[in-house]
Amino acid sequence: MAGILYLCATPIGNLGDMTPRVIETLNEADVIAAEDTRNSIKLLSHFDIHTPMTSYHEFNKVEKAEYLIGQLESGLNVALITDAGTPAISDPGEVLVKMCNDRGIRVTSLPGACACITALTLSGLPTRRFCFEGFLPFEKRDKKPILEELKKESRTIICYEAPHRLVKTLEELYKTLGDRKVTLCRELTKKFETVMPTTLKKALEYYSTEEPRGEYVLVIEGKSFEELKQEEISSWENMTIEEHMNLYISGGMDEKSAMKQVAKDRGVGKREIYAHIHVEKEE
């Protein structure tokens, strides 16, 4: 019978956030797969855990996953931990989880600290709907389409960023999204935890004289429905009625439904759109 993969959340700063269930599981597992064994040994030593460790990180995530799958299929239980927080969130653990699911190996998650959720709850921004982007791509060609997509995102947006890239990222966000509200969180759960509600513009001004320190979570205001609606209206103003109709028809609407929606968008009667379309056809 195959073993179980346990996804064990570890503290993101304060060791008091380590749950008793995670401590028990790490003690009882046959092997612990850790992102950085040199870092994790300090955590395990603190809690007097002596289970054997093996490394599992971004640069060996595929071949090492095969090894760990073999251990699980032989009946051993594997506990997966990351340097901080919940495994498989912006983490190579997602590869191992997928492979386990593909092979029919049971995976269970032991919840605990997670930086993106901690920051979201502290941000003061809407929490009912949000999207998580993790670390934005480093290469401009990969980052640009994501930023363009986020321009119209109405949900609260959460990103991670390293201190040496923070200012550049804030510049790109400000240039693409405009001056949105943003809460910058750093050193979460630690002694010098900082939560800074501000705007993208003011954040850039602040970091023009202050050096970024520590890992950051950026919680960014989504675009309001009113702004999105206004943008749609502006785009319709630049369209002919035929182009406006084709916009909906190409999206799968039949002509009658498209005509009704165009009339609603433009604040006119459906007969006016009908008459225009049929005059054009006759001509």
Order of alpha helices (4+ residues) and beta strands (2+ residues): beta-alpha-beta-alpha-beta-alpha-beta-alpha-beta-alpha-beta-alpha-beta-alpha-beta-beta-alpha-beta-alpha-alpha-alpha-alpha
